[in-house]
Amino acid sequence: MHPLSLWLVYRGTWGFVGTLSWTTAAVYFLRDVGMSPLQLVLAGTALEIAYFLFEVPTGVVADTYSRKASVVVGTLLSGLAMVGIGALPDVGWVVAGMGLWGFAWTFRSGAEDAWLGDELGPHRLGAAYQRGAQVARVTGLLGIGAAVALALVDLRLPFVAAGCTAVALAFVLVGVMHEHGFTRPERDATTTVVRDALATARGGAGLVRRTPILLLVVGIFLCTGAFEEGFDRLWEAQLLLEVGLPELGPLGDVAWFGILAAATLVLSFAVAGPLVRRVEAFDNARLARLLLVLHGVLMLCALGFALAGSQSLAVAAYLATSVVRNLTGPTFQTWLNGTITDSSVRATVLSITSVAGSAGEWAGGPALGLVGTRWSVRAALATGALLLAPTLLLFARAVRHHGIEPELAGSATDADTDTDADTATTDTADSDAAGEVGTPR
C-alpha cells in the first residue's frame, strides 16, 4: 500500500478508536468502576509515569531496529490495554491498564512520524498531516456515535470495542506496512545491540542540544504540556460543577459529552478545510507565524472558558478551545518534523521533545490541581491558560529567525565534527511534518 494511503487509513482508524474509547470514559470510570477523584488522578499518573520512563528508550528502538515493528507493537499493546480497562471494571485493573496504555503509546510516539518522514520525504509531510487530521475527524464522528450507542447498552463496551479495533489494525499493519525509506544502522562484530542503542540515544540528544530550534521546541512542549494537563483533567468539572449543563432526560451526561465531542470534530473539519492546501505549501517561517497566531488565540479561548459565567458562553469557549487545539496539533508536528533532517535519530529526537511535554504535565498538572483545590476550578483553568504565554515569546523568537534560527544553528554546528545542523539550516526552510487523535493523554 502507498505510504500516504496507509497513513490516511492509520489516522482514520485511530480517530475512530480515540473517540470510541474516550467519549464516555469519564461516565464509565465514575459510575461502573466507582473511582474517586484521587483514583482518577492516580490512573492518569500511572499512564504518565509509563510514558515518561519509556518514551526515549522506545524511540531508540525505532531508530535502531524498525519503525514498523515499533508501531505494530504499540498498536497491539494499546488495544490490549483498552480491552483490559473495559472488561475489568476494577480500580486496580484500570490503573494497570492505563499504565500499559502509556507504555504502548511510547512505541507509537515518534516511530509513526519517523516512518512517515522516511517514506514520503519532508516536502510531502504537510499534506499528509493535514489530510490525515481531516480523515480522523470524520472517522471520529463515527466513533462518537458508536460510543454513545454502546454506552447506552453497557458502559464497558466502548473500551472493549475500541481495543478490538486497535488489535485488528495491528495485524493489518503487519501485512501492508512497508519501510523502504529506513535503513537499519549497520553494526560490526564488536558492536552490541545495547551499545548501538546508546549511541543512537546520544546522537539524538546531541542533535537537540546543538540545534537551537529544537531546544526552543522543548520549551514550548513544557508550557503546552502543563496547560493541556490542567485543561484535560478539569474541563468536565468546569461544565458539570461550576457552570452546569441542561438536562437531556434519560441520556444525561453521556449524551452531552457525545454532543460536545461531535461538535468539536465537525467544527474542526469545517474550519480546517480551507486551510489544508495553504498549510501544505507553507515553509518553516510561515508555519512558525501561523503557530504564533494559533497559540495566542488558544490562550484567549482557554481564558474565556475559565471565566465564562453562563452555560452558552462556557460551551462556546470550550468548543473554540478544542477546535484551535485540533488545528494546532498537525501544524505544530509539521513544523517540528521539518526541523529534523537526520533520519537516523528522527524517532529519538521526537521522543525527547515529547518527554518535555510529559515533564510539563508532571510539573503543571499537580500545581494546577492544588490551585483548583485551594481556590476553584476556574482559577486553575485560568492559570493553565496563562501558562501558554511563554510559548508566544518562543514562537516570536522562531518567527524572527524565519522558523529555523539559521545563525545560531550554524554557529552551534561549527563546534561539531559532522554537518547535520548545517544541513538542517539549509534544508528545513522548505520542510514540513505529524499529529494524533486518540492518544490516552
Beta strands, then each sheet from edge to edge (+ up, - down):
end
